[in-house]
Amino acid sequence: MKRLGAVALLAFALAGCGGSDSVKTSTPARCPGKATAGWQRLANRIDAPVFCPGWIPDPLDGVIGSRWNNINEVSRDRSYLESWVWQETGPGAGGGEKHVNLRGYPGRTRVPKCVNADSKKRELIPCFSDAAGTVRAGTLKATVYNVNQDADQWHVLYAWRYRGSLYTASEHVAPPFGYRKVRQNLDRMLRSLVVVRPAEA
């Protein structure tokens, strides 16, 4: 993401967002019934808590293994990436993309390193950067990052720590959603998250 950060920060300021915001919570969040089994399997597989989204932008569904779930990946270090994407293209189509990523890094709280896609030297840089304040939802306090790498490039990303692990949720800034709407979506996702713990053996 070359300079989404500067543009995003301007939009951030104009939107009246900044510092530490509280995301209002109305009703208790819950993992949707059709999504529960997949998130439970993931928690069991990595032997660590995961966060199931109670809400995700339509038509994305947050269901692991659904038609919109384009990445379902667990690495050797037990970190995971779950991604959902919807695209509309072709003649007569309005065009646009909705793309959401959820990640977890069990046993690690530091921001991971990624290869700098803009460098010929293949140098490692923080995967998330250009911090733009924090947002709270219940007991979660997430840092907002506007410049991100790898599968989160061109996304706004929220990162939070929970019981010695780092977790993130991000969304692509692309039509039909501008920066302000993506922030609203991420706020709603953050307050909808439900912890799914690994089942006891």
Sequence and secondary structure as in RCSB ss.txt:
>XXXX:A:sequence
MKRLGAVALLAFALAGCGGSDSVKTSTPARCPGKATAGWQRLANRIDAPVFCPGWIPDPLDGVIGSRWNNINEVS
RDRSYLESWVWQETGPGAGGGEKHVNLRGYPGRTRVPKCVNADSKKRELIPCFSDAAGTVRAGTLKATVYNVNQD
ADQWHVLYAWRYRGSLYTASEHVAPPFGYRKVRQNLDRMLRSLVVVRPAEA
>XXXX:A:secstr
  SHHHHHHHHHHHTT  SEEE    S     HHHHHHHHHHHHHHTS EEEES   TT    TTSTTEEEEEE 
TTS EEEEEEEEE STT   EEEEEEEEEETT  S  EEE TT TT  EEESEEEEEEEEEETTEEEEEEEEE G
GGTTEEEEEEEETTEEEEEEEE BTTB HHHHHHHHHHHHHHEEEE     
